[in-house]
Amino acid sequence: MRRLTCLILILASFVLLPSLGDVQAQISRGLFGSMEIRSTNMTKFGKWTEMWRRYNLPRNPPSEVKRTAQDRCRGLGRIQCSREAWDDFIAANTDTQKRILLDKVNAYMNKAAYIVDPVNWGIPDYWATPDEFFLKDGDCEDYAISKYITLKRLGFDPDSMRLVILQDENLNVAHAVLAVTLGDDTFILDNQIDAVLPDSQILHYRPVYSINESAWWLHRVRKFSG
């Protein structure tokens, strides 16, 4: 099993209860049994919004440089090869039942190597686009982001998905997963395992905050007691 030393800066140092001015605060029971407060003020989430800015930039056309079959997917060519494989995966699964898609997308992205940001990017925390993930692999939030965008391309409503920053109480490390709601259940896509489970069956994760393209949620939960 891939061991995590996910060095995400959880943003807990500045993620505060939304003020009444930015709220539309809706307190409800949420992920992993937490109480959650929703806000549409996204100003504090620069890594998230910057990732979307880069993702939405026009893509460069494939290089016309002739490559041998052996090396066409090396270096920057790895991005183009991975895009083509990604597009093929999307096309092959457009009619797949949604619950099965969760398993397929989780396993597809989990094939990438786990590399921490200080090694990969030379900085403590970097949120990668799918192209960047295809080029350099990544850490926990990078898997979750690419799964989110893959499912969005496959027709999932972005409002049914959230990137979740949490504390793994077993390993005592910060971690990130993707949560996807289907019907009455919310399923967790995790780079540590290929099995996709409902959040109600995972007892060692303590959510800190979650986010999608529309809003973010602050989570309050009792400290895990074993």
Rosetta silent file (secondary structure, phi, psi, omega in degrees, C-alpha in Angstrom):
SEQUENCE: MRRLTCLILILASFVLLPSLGDVQAQISRGLFGSMEIRSTNMTKFGKWTEMWRRYNLPRNPPSEVKRTAQDRCRGLGRIQCSREAWDDFIAANTDTQKRILLDKVNAYMNKAAYIVDPVNWGIPDYWATPDEFFLKDGDCEDYAISKYITLKRLGFDPDSMRLVILQDENLNVAHAVLAVTLGDDTFILDNQIDAVLPDSQILHYRPVYSINESAWWLHRVRKFSG
SCORE:     score description
SCORE:     0.000 S_00000001
   1 L     0.000  140.044  179.452    0.000    0.000    0.000 S_00000001
   2 L   -65.164  124.920  178.748    1.203    3.465   -0.837 S_00000001
   3 L   -88.564  138.310 -175.834    2.413    5.153    2.354 S_00000001
   4 L  -104.552  133.679  165.336    1.448    8.765    2.776 S_00000001
   5 L  -129.907   49.239 -170.361    3.492   11.602    4.071 S_00000001
   6 L   -60.419  116.193 -173.241    1.189   14.106    2.406 S_00000001
   7 L   -95.141   29.214  176.552    2.682   17.517    3.085 S_00000001
   8 L   -56.316  136.795  168.654   -0.444   19.503    2.217 S_00000001
   9 L   -85.717  102.250 -165.613   -0.659   22.762    4.133 S_00000001
  10 L   -59.028  -11.370 -174.929   -4.201   22.119    5.277 S_00000001
  11 L    70.675    7.812  179.904   -5.068   25.797    5.390 S_00000001
  12 L   -64.173  -20.780 -179.368   -6.350   25.155    8.894 S_00000001
  13 L   -66.558  -22.741  179.545   -4.276   28.102   10.023 S_00000001
  14 L  -131.198    0.270  176.823   -6.685   30.459    8.309 S_00000001
  15 L   -78.110  106.005 -176.368   -9.858   28.472    7.603 S_00000001
  16 L  -115.640  166.278  173.767  -12.243   30.121   10.033 S_00000001
  17 L   -56.870  131.523  179.451  -15.969   30.093   10.535 S_00000001
  18 L   -58.554  139.350  176.162  -17.455   32.213    7.750 S_00000001
  19 L   -73.289  160.654 -176.875  -18.495   35.649    8.902 S_00000001
  20 L   -61.420  -22.755 -179.220  -22.143   36.559    8.622 S_00000001
  21 L   -72.531  -30.349 -175.008  -21.304   38.818    5.690 S_00000001
  22 L  -109.327    8.016 -163.644  -20.040   36.070    3.373 S_00000001
  23 L   -75.580  -76.008 -154.287  -22.027   33.175    4.578 S_00000001
  24 L    54.573   44.574 -170.215  -25.321   32.125    3.379 S_00000001
  25 L   -66.206  123.669  179.193  -24.221   29.882    6.273 S_00000001
  26 E  -121.940  111.414 -179.006  -26.016   26.594    6.183 S_00000001
  27 E   -93.281  126.168 -178.586  -25.250   24.290    9.081 S_00000001
  28 E  -150.488  168.324  175.542  -25.972   20.657    8.341 S_00000001
  29 E   -81.859  130.778 -170.024  -24.777   17.139    9.062 S_00000001
  30 L  -134.165 -146.486 -172.266  -22.124   16.316    6.542 S_00000001
  31 H   -57.115  138.437  178.084  -19.128   14.271    5.501 S_00000001
  32 H    53.893   31.710  177.117  -17.822   11.606    7.874 S_00000001
  33 H    75.044   12.603 -178.399  -20.575   12.498   10.348 S_00000001
  34 L   -79.817  165.238  163.942  -19.305   16.043   10.825 S_00000001
  35 E   -93.378  132.392 -175.481  -21.297   19.197   11.250 S_00000001
  36 E  -126.052  146.878  179.098  -20.539   21.416    8.278 S_00000001
  37 E  -119.675  125.294 -174.913  -20.955   25.091    7.519 S_00000001
  38 E   -96.542  139.885  174.804  -21.198   26.163    3.885 S_00000001
  39 E  -140.426  147.475  176.274  -19.845   29.392    2.429 S_00000001
  40 L  -101.086    4.110  177.647  -19.606   30.743   -1.130 S_00000001
  41 L   -82.644  106.261 -173.398  -16.713   33.097   -0.315 S_00000001
  42 L  -101.606   12.851 -170.670  -13.793   31.450   -2.123 S_00000001
  43 L   -64.062  -23.629 -176.435  -11.231   34.231   -1.694 S_00000001
  44 L   -87.102   -1.380 -171.594   -8.968   32.247    0.643 S_00000001
  45 L  -108.939   63.114 -175.148   -8.500   29.296   -1.689 S_00000001
  46 H   -63.027  -38.002 -179.178   -5.830   30.571   -4.049 S_00000001
  47 H   -65.701  -36.632  178.576   -4.318   27.164   -4.892 S_00000001
  48 H   -68.062  -50.502 -177.674   -7.734   25.864   -5.939 S_00000001
  49 H   -68.514  -34.060  177.927   -8.662   28.863   -8.084 S_00000001
  50 H   -68.545  -36.642  176.719   -5.164   29.056   -9.607 S_00000001
  51 H   -60.894  -43.928  179.642   -5.339   25.375  -10.571 S_00000001
  52 H   -66.015  -35.683  177.677   -8.616   26.039  -12.432 S_00000001
  53 H   -61.464  -46.660  179.776   -7.081   29.066  -14.162 S_00000001
  54 H   -65.447  -40.513 -179.212   -4.214   26.936  -15.470 S_00000001
  55 H   -61.500  -35.550 -176.384   -6.552   24.090  -16.422 S_00000001
  56 L   -86.844   -1.496  175.262   -8.719   26.443  -18.506 S_00000001
  57 L   -64.875  149.416  175.768   -5.798   27.946  -20.439 S_00000001
  58 L   -57.786  137.503  179.416   -5.730   27.068  -24.167 S_00000001
  59 L   -85.407  140.546  177.069   -3.813   23.852  -24.706 S_00000001
  60 L   -69.843  142.039  176.317   -0.823   23.849  -27.004 S_00000001
  61 L   -65.536  156.545  178.561   -1.214   21.699  -30.114 S_00000001
  62 L   -57.641  143.308  179.470    0.859   18.505  -30.203 S_00000001
  63 L   -64.432  142.550  178.623    4.467   19.067  -31.229 S_00000001
  64 L   -87.053   -1.550  179.992    5.281   18.314  -34.846 S_00000001
  65 L   -62.018  130.135 -179.449    8.723   17.053  -33.885 S_00000001
  66 L   -73.041  132.543  178.995    9.128   13.518  -35.170 S_00000001
  67 L  -127.693  150.996  173.653    9.623   10.985  -32.427 S_00000001
  68 L   -74.675  160.060  178.117   10.253    7.286  -32.504 S_00000001
  69 L   -58.604  -29.154 -176.899    7.565    5.008  -31.105 S_00000001
  70 L   -72.362  -35.182 -173.485    9.960    4.295  -28.255 S_00000001
  71 L  -113.619    4.823 -176.069   10.412    7.876  -27.088 S_00000001
  72 L   -63.038  -22.449 -178.034    7.212    9.675  -28.205 S_00000001
  73 L  -104.468   15.080  178.003    5.797    9.461  -24.668 S_00000001
  74 L   -96.901  160.915 -179.633    8.939   10.644  -22.891 S_00000001
  75 L    58.480 -140.183  179.641    9.582   14.139  -21.550 S_00000001
  76 L   -64.873  -20.625  176.103    6.855   16.619  -22.466 S_00000001
  77 H   -61.695  -20.297  178.304    5.522   14.006  -24.881 S_00000001
  78 H   -61.959  -33.243  178.995    4.232   12.204  -21.812 S_00000001
  79 H   -63.059  -49.405 -177.347    1.514   14.870  -21.501 S_00000001
  80 H   -63.326  -44.034  178.037    0.193   14.274  -25.014 S_00000001
  81 H   -60.544  -42.061 -179.260    0.271   10.498  -24.647 S_00000001
  82 H   -69.067  -37.335  175.455   -1.525   10.735  -21.302 S_00000001
  83 H   -60.373  -45.123 -179.551   -4.127   13.134  -22.731 S_00000001
  84 H   -62.389  -43.260  178.525   -4.824   10.694  -25.545 S_00000001
  85 H   -65.082  -39.451  178.202   -5.149    7.794  -23.105 S_00000001
  86 H   -62.676  -47.100  178.348   -7.372    9.949  -20.854 S_00000001
  87 H   -60.754  -39.792  177.855   -9.610   10.897  -23.797 S_00000001
  88 H   -64.457  -40.583  177.854   -9.839    7.222  -24.785 S_00000001
  89 H   -62.145  -44.586  178.184  -10.780    6.307  -21.214 S_00000001
  90 H   -59.796  -49.406 -177.112  -13.503    8.983  -21.211 S_00000001
  91 H   -61.952  -36.533 -177.428  -14.863    7.849  -24.578 S_00000001
  92 H   -75.148  -13.978 -173.633  -14.899    4.187  -23.521 S_00000001
  93 L  -121.579   14.912 -177.425  -16.853    4.924  -20.344 S_00000001
  94 L   -63.290  -27.198 -178.510  -19.470    7.499  -21.346 S_00000001
  95 L  -104.402    8.602 -179.208  -22.262    4.928  -20.975 S_00000001
  96 L   -73.366  141.378  178.994  -20.912    3.209  -17.863 S_00000001
  97 L   -60.277  140.277 -168.657  -23.180    3.129  -14.810 S_00000001
  98 H   -60.049  -39.741 -179.039  -22.185    5.898  -12.399 S_00000001
  99 H   -64.723  -37.955  177.690  -21.401    3.721   -9.408 S_00000001
 100 H   -68.605  -34.964  178.343  -19.087    1.586  -11.534 S_00000001
 101 H   -58.201  -38.085  179.886  -17.465    4.736  -12.914 S_00000001
 102 H   -58.138  -44.358  179.073  -16.324    5.694   -9.430 S_00000001
 103 H   -64.620  -43.045 -176.834  -14.345    2.450   -9.150 S_00000001
 104 H   -66.363  -45.097 -179.263  -12.907    2.801  -12.634 S_00000001
 105 H   -66.188  -41.204  179.558  -11.833    6.430  -12.254 S_00000001
 106 H   -60.359  -47.941 -179.159  -10.328    5.789   -8.836 S_00000001
 107 H   -66.953  -36.907 -178.467   -8.264    2.849  -10.107 S_00000001
 108 H   -62.344  -48.626 -178.521   -7.268    4.681  -13.310 S_00000001
 109 H   -74.638  -28.506 -179.076   -5.776    7.676  -11.510 S_00000001
 110 L   -69.737   -6.603  177.099   -4.297    5.594   -8.705 S_00000001
 111 L   -71.058  -19.780 -179.214   -1.858    4.057  -11.209 S_00000001
 112 L   -68.453  153.120  177.578    0.238    7.243  -10.967 S_00000001
 113 L   -75.822  145.457  177.720    3.268    7.327   -8.671 S_00000001
 114 E   -88.697  120.509  179.961    2.959    9.166   -5.364 S_00000001
 115 L  -136.285  128.924 -177.959    5.485   12.029   -5.096 S_00000001
 116 L   -73.968  153.109 -175.170    5.433   14.761   -2.445 S_00000001
 117 H   -59.914  -42.005  179.866    5.403   18.394   -3.560 S_00000001
 118 H   -58.757  -33.246  177.501    8.819   19.417   -2.140 S_00000001
 119 H   -78.130  -42.876 -173.353   10.419   16.697   -4.290 S_00000001
 120 H   -75.799  -43.115 -171.775    8.159   17.211   -7.316 S_00000001
 121 L  -119.967  -10.106  179.822    7.862   21.008   -7.404 S_00000001
 122 L    76.908   14.013  176.376   10.414   22.307   -4.905 S_00000001
 123 L  -135.202  160.786 -174.518    7.732   24.003   -2.781 S_00000001
 124 L   -64.481  -32.195 -172.304    5.714   22.771    0.226 S_00000001
 125 L  -152.011  124.417 -179.655    2.317   22.621   -1.494 S_00000001
 126 L  -141.579  131.216 -179.889    1.235   22.676   -5.146 S_00000001
 127 L  -103.424  113.149 -169.220   -2.170   21.772   -6.589 S_00000001
 128 L   -92.030  145.905  168.836   -1.675   20.246  -10.033 S_00000001
 129 L   -74.360  167.118  175.113   -3.886   20.231  -13.111 S_00000001
 130 H   -56.285  -42.659  178.927   -4.426   16.866  -14.829 S_00000001
 131 H   -59.358  -42.250  179.171   -1.750   17.695  -17.439 S_00000001
 132 H   -66.457  -37.327  177.569    0.741   18.478  -14.669 S_00000001
 133 H   -66.365  -41.897  177.807   -0.263   15.290  -12.871 S_00000001
 134 H   -63.086  -35.556 -177.151    0.200   13.272  -16.066 S_00000001
 135 H   -75.225  -43.154 -168.631    3.649   14.807  -16.548 S_00000001
 136 H  -124.364    5.282 -172.779    5.032   14.580  -13.016 S_00000001
 137 L    62.462 -157.995 -176.908    2.634   12.398  -10.966 S_00000001
 138 E   173.866 -167.905  178.966    1.761   13.966   -7.610 S_00000001
 139 L  -113.090 -167.056 -162.718    0.466   13.731   -4.071 S_00000001
 140 H   -57.385  -44.122 -178.079   -2.938   13.192   -2.492 S_00000001
 141 H   -70.944  -24.716  178.780   -4.785   16.345   -3.582 S_00000001
 142 H   -69.656  -40.694  173.123   -3.473   15.934   -7.140 S_00000001
 143 H   -58.278  -47.917 -175.770   -5.074   12.493   -7.434 S_00000001
 144 H   -62.882  -40.285  179.705   -8.333   13.909   -6.068 S_00000001
 145 H   -63.897  -45.846 -178.767   -8.311   16.890   -8.464 S_00000001
 146 H   -66.744  -33.367  175.050   -7.757   14.705  -11.536 S_00000001
 147 H   -66.876  -42.531  177.685  -10.533   12.350  -10.403 S_00000001
 148 H   -56.690  -50.202 -176.071  -12.878   15.320   -9.933 S_00000001
 149 H   -69.404  -35.298  176.322  -12.164   16.653  -13.422 S_00000001
 150 H   -62.378  -46.794  179.876  -12.427   13.190  -14.981 S_00000001
 151 H   -66.449  -35.121  175.428  -15.845   12.610  -13.441 S_00000001
 152 H   -61.951  -43.327  176.646  -16.921   16.088  -14.501 S_00000001
 153 H   -63.012  -28.639  179.677  -15.955   15.216  -18.077 S_00000001
 154 L   -86.041    5.181  173.014  -18.006   12.033  -17.712 S_00000001
 155 L   102.027    3.680  177.217  -21.112   14.049  -16.850 S_00000001
 156 L   -71.252  141.697  176.011  -21.093   14.158  -13.057 S_00000001
 157 L   -70.136  122.442  178.578  -22.558   17.326  -11.556 S_00000001
 158 H   -55.511  -28.447  179.382  -19.696   19.287   -9.930 S_00000001
 159 H   -71.216  -10.432  176.554  -22.058   20.124   -7.071 S_00000001
 160 H   -92.341    0.700 -175.064  -22.168   16.406   -6.232 S_00000001
 161 E  -126.107  151.089  175.336  -18.386   16.315   -5.725 S_00000001
 162 E  -148.338  137.934  164.461  -15.925   17.817   -3.270 S_00000001
 163 E   -77.361  127.491 -176.025  -12.205   17.778   -2.705 S_00000001
 164 E  -115.880  121.515  172.828  -11.870   17.000    1.019 S_00000001
 165 E   -95.973  127.391 -171.481   -8.874   18.036    3.113 S_00000001
 166 E  -146.431  174.991  174.371   -8.757   15.917    6.244 S_00000001
 167 E  -110.048  124.674  173.150   -6.648   14.413    8.968 S_00000001
 168 E   -82.843  107.175 -174.105   -5.852   10.707    8.806 S_00000001
 169 L   -74.902  -18.613  175.822   -6.056    9.823   12.488 S_00000001
 170 L   -74.279  -45.031 -177.248   -4.388    6.430   11.977 S_00000001
 171 L   -94.356  -10.737 -178.026   -1.250    7.838   10.355 S_00000001
 172 L    57.664   47.862  177.518   -1.494   11.269   12.003 S_00000001
 173 E  -136.103  156.856  171.184   -0.969   13.070    8.682 S_00000001
 174 E   -73.040  150.269 -175.816   -2.912   15.500    6.526 S_00000001
 175 E  -152.429  165.484  176.670   -4.570   13.888    3.521 S_00000001
 176 E  -139.407  141.054  178.287   -6.948   14.691    0.658 S_00000001
 177 E  -139.124  171.378  172.600   -9.656   12.596   -1.008 S_00000001
 178 E  -107.683  131.030  175.123  -12.543   13.087   -3.404 S_00000001
 179 E  -108.543  131.968 -178.922  -16.099   12.740   -2.082 S_00000001
 180 E  -130.741  125.225 -179.726  -18.904   12.018   -4.574 S_00000001
 181 E   -94.713  125.143  173.132  -22.579   11.887   -3.661 S_00000001
 182 E  -127.004  115.971 -177.608  -24.798    9.407   -5.494 S_00000001
 183 L    61.621 -125.530 -178.072  -28.347    9.173   -4.234 S_00000001
 184 L   -92.174   -1.300 -175.086  -28.301    8.860   -0.451 S_00000001
 185 E  -114.384  148.808  172.350  -24.641    7.838   -0.207 S_00000001
 186 E  -115.932  121.763 -175.063  -21.383    9.744   -0.402 S_00000001
 187 E  -103.445  148.366 -176.228  -18.471    7.695   -1.722 S_00000001
 188 E  -111.445  122.484  175.011  -14.783    8.336   -1.103 S_00000001
 189 E  -100.827  117.664 -167.039  -12.191    8.046   -3.873 S_00000001
 190 L  -128.658  133.200  179.695   -8.827    7.662   -2.143 S_00000001
 191 L   -74.108   -9.112  178.356   -5.346    7.270   -3.608 S_00000001
 192 L   -77.358  -28.257 -178.716   -4.387    4.944   -0.744 S_00000001
 193 L  -142.429  152.646  176.930   -6.759    2.196   -1.914 S_00000001
 194 L   -83.121  -19.712  178.351   -8.649    1.302   -5.095 S_00000001
 195 L   -67.637  134.556  177.445  -11.780    0.297   -3.163 S_00000001
 196 L  -104.516  118.413 -173.729  -14.436    3.031   -3.181 S_00000001
 197 E  -121.431  153.380  171.271  -16.368    3.086    0.087 S_00000001
 198 E   -64.338  147.398 -179.278  -19.166    5.199    1.588 S_00000001
 199 H   -60.922  -26.286 -179.262  -17.872    7.826    3.991 S_00000001
 200 H   -67.006  -16.638 -179.659  -19.981    6.215    6.732 S_00000001
 201 H   -96.867   -0.277 -178.179  -17.696    3.160    6.634 S_00000001
 202 L  -111.411  111.955 -169.540  -14.473    5.131    7.102 S_00000001
 203 L  -102.285   -9.502 -173.181  -13.897    5.931   10.755 S_00000001
 204 L  -103.731    9.734  177.861  -10.311    7.232   10.856 S_00000001
 205 E  -106.030  128.690  177.323  -10.731   10.357    8.714 S_00000001
 206 E  -114.181  105.570 -175.899  -11.479   13.709   10.355 S_00000001
 207 E   -68.181  142.392  176.665  -12.511   16.287    7.737 S_00000001
 208 E  -104.829  -56.591  171.741  -11.172   19.833    8.049 S_00000001
 209 E  -150.894  161.437  176.304  -12.693   21.486    4.997 S_00000001
 210 E  -136.584  159.114 -172.169  -14.063   20.516    1.592 S_00000001
 211 E  -153.988  146.279  166.852  -14.451   22.482   -1.628 S_00000001
 212 L  -137.485 -160.280 -175.354  -15.869   22.395   -5.138 S_00000001
 213 L   -77.105  -13.968 -175.308  -16.400   24.996   -7.848 S_00000001
 214 L  -104.668  -29.290 -171.538  -19.411   26.589   -6.138 S_00000001
 215 L  -163.585  177.620  171.057  -18.622   26.681   -2.433 S_00000001
 216 E  -137.274  160.208 -175.985  -16.582   25.372    0.462 S_00000001
 217 E  -130.122  131.736  171.304  -17.533   23.735    3.745 S_00000001
 218 E   -92.888  134.181 -175.956  -15.925   23.970    7.162 S_00000001
 219 E  -110.742  137.167  173.687  -16.238   20.717    9.140 S_00000001
 220 E  -121.276  124.832 -178.326  -16.552   20.340   12.871 S_00000001
 221 L  -146.558  148.850  176.663  -16.173   16.871   14.318 S_00000001
 222 L   -64.083  142.997  179.538  -15.279   15.377   17.660 S_00000001
 223 L   -59.977  135.431  178.895  -11.631   14.332   17.878 S_00000001
 224 L   -58.457  134.022 -174.960  -11.177   10.677   16.983 S_00000001
 225 L  -118.178   10.651  175.175  -10.840    8.644   20.153 S_00000001
 226 L    89.831    0.000    0.000   -9.856    5.232   18.820 S_00000001
